[in-house]
Structures are given as structure tokens and as C-alpha cells.
Amino acid sequence: MPKTDTLRPPNTRHWRAACAALVAIFFLAACGGSSDPESAKDQGDDGVASVTDGDKDAKATQPQQSQDVRPLIRPDTSDEESNRVFNVYYECLQRNGVKVIRQGDVLKPIDQPKKTEEARKKCWQKEPEYLTERAAREDPEFHEKMDRWVSCLHDHGIKAIALDDGTINLPNNLPPYPQSQWLDKCELKAFVAK
């Protein structure tokens, strides 16, 4: 079975923490809504039907991730700042029922799909977003920039495949340091440099 590694590589020194978060995010995105009556109580649902504007209510309860209010993680964001931003998000998840463990200065949520899905709806504005994820939504030159990022990686001996969601696939897994630095350097060159 070939090894593949589909991820959006962050600053390589905090790669594992971000990968755990991305795996949880992708897993939760595939999950449906909750039918748990306890979660309905937490959201203010008393179980009584009422006549409302369905579109308005749906928009009010759905995360509005198209707005640029989420913290942005660029490839030149320091490890300290990235850890701080992720910790703020994980603390919000924790306040909303998700178990979180501390590993040094970094918090990590424990995989609890149902609780995490509910907490994410309440904490979506604190969830960090990578530059390429935002570009996938907003930048008309996104595909050209992804191509430049992958081309730069190929020039430095890193096999990579661009995906439409702002992530890349690394079929040969994450390269060792110092070669792994090119993940961030090439991304900066493609997405930030003019």
C-alpha cells in the first residue's frame, strides 16, 4: 500500500499538532448534525415547534466561514504565535465540552466527534485558517499560485500534488529537515511574494 500524506503543511516544527487538528476537522466535516436531545437543550431548543423564517434561522446557526474573521496562519507565522492561536481555539472547544490535553505549551483535543462537532459550531470564529485555505475561497489566482507552490517544491526535490481545497498531497510523506523548510519557503514565494 503506497504511503500518502494529504495535508496542508504548516510551519514544519508544529506539523504534528496541526495535522491532528486537520484530521479532526476533516472527520467532523463528514459527520452530519446531532440528534441528541441534550445538545438541543444546550442550543436553546425547548422542543416546541415554531413558525420562523427557515433561511434566516439556518444562516444564524451555520458557521459563516466565508467571512475573514478567523485567525489567519501564514507560512511566516512564528511557532509561538501559531501555538497561541491554536490554544485559544482549543480552549474554546474545551469550554464547550471537548476533552483537551496539554503537551508542553500546546493543547491538543481528544477525538470526540459528536462533542467536537457541537463545540466547533460555537467556536468557529476562533478556528485558525491557513493562508491557502482562505485563498481557495477568495483569491481568483488561487490555482496559479498552487501550481507555483508545487513547481517550487518539485524544484527542491519534494514531490507534491495540489488539491482544490488549498492543501497538498505529499506522496512520499513529509521530507526531513532541512528540506522540509521548502514547504513554507515555496508557499511564501507563491502566495505572498509579489
MARLUM-412591 format. One record per residue (C-alpha): x, y, z; residue in three letters. Coordinates in steps of 0.001 Angstrom, whole numbers, padded with zeros to 6 digits, always signed. Each point is the difference from the previous one (the first is absolute). Layout:
<bafis>
XYZALA...
</bafis>
This chain:
<bafis>
+000000+000000+000000MET+001625+003294-001019PRO+000599+002582+002668LYS-001811+003267-000520THR-000283+003035+002160ASP-002836+002382-000845THR+000360+003141+002047LEU+000632+003676-000086ARG+003506+000176+001459PRO+000257+002802+002546PRO+003271+001228+001424ASN+001773-003322+000127THR+000923+000200+003672ARG-003658-000149+001088HIS-001053-002323-002806TRP-001268-002807+002221ARG-002309+002243+002072ALA-001544+001546-003077ALA-000387-003376-001715CYS-001954-001301+002982ALA-002250+003043-000218ALA-000459-000392-003752LEU-000846-003680+000323VAL-002627+000884+002614ALA-001368+002785-002204ILE-000236-002205-003111PHE-001588-002810+002019PHE-002554+002350+001523LEU-000830+001617-003311ALA-001156-003393-001218ALA-002281-000518+003007CYS-003647+001047-000094GLY-001949+002004+002531GLY-000727-001203+003494SER-003324-001502+001039SER+000996+000004+003664ASP-002731+001655+002139PRO+002655+001260+002437GLU+001722+001973-002773SER-003377+001496-000950ALA-000400+001249+003581LYS+003495+001523-000109ASP-000970+001885-003156GLN-003151+001405+001578GLY-002423-002406-001698ASP-002882-000791+002331ASP-001463-002556-002422GLY-002997+002184-000916VAL-000487+000677-003686ALA-000446+003588-001112SER-000583+001771-003285VAL+003114+001920-001042THR+001873+001063-003089ASP+001878-003245-000722GLY+002761+001631-002058ASP+000699+002573+002684LYS+000124-002641+002758ASP+002257-002246-002096ALA+002422+002858-000633LYS+000020+000916+003686ALA+000980-003523+001087THR+002492-000776-002800GLN+003625+001112+000339PRO+000606+002902-002330GLN+003472-001106-000985GLN-000012+002101-003141SER+000617+003063+002141GLN+003619+000918+000666ASP-000402+000019+003752VAL+001922-003179+000752ARG+003664+000321+001036PRO+002281-000319-003024LEU+003060-002251+000164ILE+002543+000994-002638ARG+003119-002031-000753PRO+002074+002732+001654ASP-002064-000060+003222THR+002302-000805+002905SER-000404-003286+001842ASP-000803+001922+003180GLU-002797+001988-001658GLU-001380-003063-001756SER-000041-001964+003267ASN-001671+002934+001779ARG-002752+000262-002628VAL-000644-003753-000039PHE-000041-000072+003826ASN-002686+002727+000063VAL-002107-002138-002350TYR+000587-003202+001981TYR-000840+001792+003274GLU-003320+001025-001570CYS-000646-003621-000998LEU+000843-001038+003565GLN-002453+002544+001479ARG-002621-001585-002242ASN+000508-003577+001181GLY+002950-001365-002008VAL+002738-001716+001994LYS+003372+001643-000598VAL+003459-001065+001138ILE+003099+002155+000393ARG+003285-001084-001548GLN+002570+002552+001064GLY-001263+003399-001154ASP-002456-001497-002478VAL-003569-001138+000588LEU-001421-002928-001977LYS-003640-001065-000144PRO-000882-003645+000539ILE-002027-001456-002866ASP-003691+000195+001010GLN-001880+000509-003277PRO-003448+000822+001379LYS+001202+002418+002695LYS+002605+001556-002287THR-002562+000619-002747GLU-002272+001843+002430GLU+002885+001978+001501ALA+001319+000992-003452ARG-003345+001665-000768LYS+000488+002189+003072LYS+003737+000642-000535CYS+000206+000368-003784TRP+001201+003618+000143GLN+003023-001080+002050LYS+000956-002917-002278GLU+003256+000871-001810PRO-000005+000036-003773GLU+003065-000496-002182TYR+000861+002492-002719LEU-000574-002565-002743THR-003435-000921+001394GLU-001086+003630-000120ARG+001509+000423-003455ALA-001973-003034-001244ALA-003182+001884+000933ARG+000902+003543-000996GLU+003027+000357-002269ASP-000778-000076-003742PRO+003665-000960-000596GLU-000181-002922+002443PHE+000642-002785-002531HIS+002957+001827-001567GLU+001501+000557+003456LYS-000498-003655+000952MET+001761-000995-003233ASP+002911+002337+000849ARG+000196-001485+003528TRP+000130-003578-001319VAL+002476+000937-002756SER+002303+001585+002584CYS-000225-003135+002172LEU+000848-002188-003005HIS+003020+002250-000683ASP+001213-000841+003522HIS-000547-003749-000256GLY-003357-000216+001799ILE-002738-001902-001815LYS-003321+001789+000528ALA-003450+000075-001590ILE-002272+003057+000303ALA-003581-000557+001179LEU-002934+002373-000506ASP-000545+000662+003717ASP+003345+001735+000556GLY+001815-003105+001187THR+002686-002045-001662ILE+000556-003718-000170ASN+003523-001167+000848LEU+000166-003545-001427PRO+003436-000579+001549ASN-001056+001453+003379ASN+001503+003038+001672LEU+003667+000365-000960PRO+002602+000207+002765PRO+001431+003266+001258TYR+001589+002125-001540PRO-001727-000926-003291GLN-003400+000392+001709SER+000653+003741+000344GLN-000824+000320-003699TRP-003661-000718+000751LEU-000285+003384+001690ASP+002550+001830-002165LYS-001676-001064-003249CYS-003437+000832+001372GLU+001155+003489+000958LEU+001542+000466-003430LYS-003194-001141-001755ALA-002675+001646+002180PHE+001585+003032+001643VAL+002936+001267-002076ALA-000794+002482-002756LYS
</bafis>
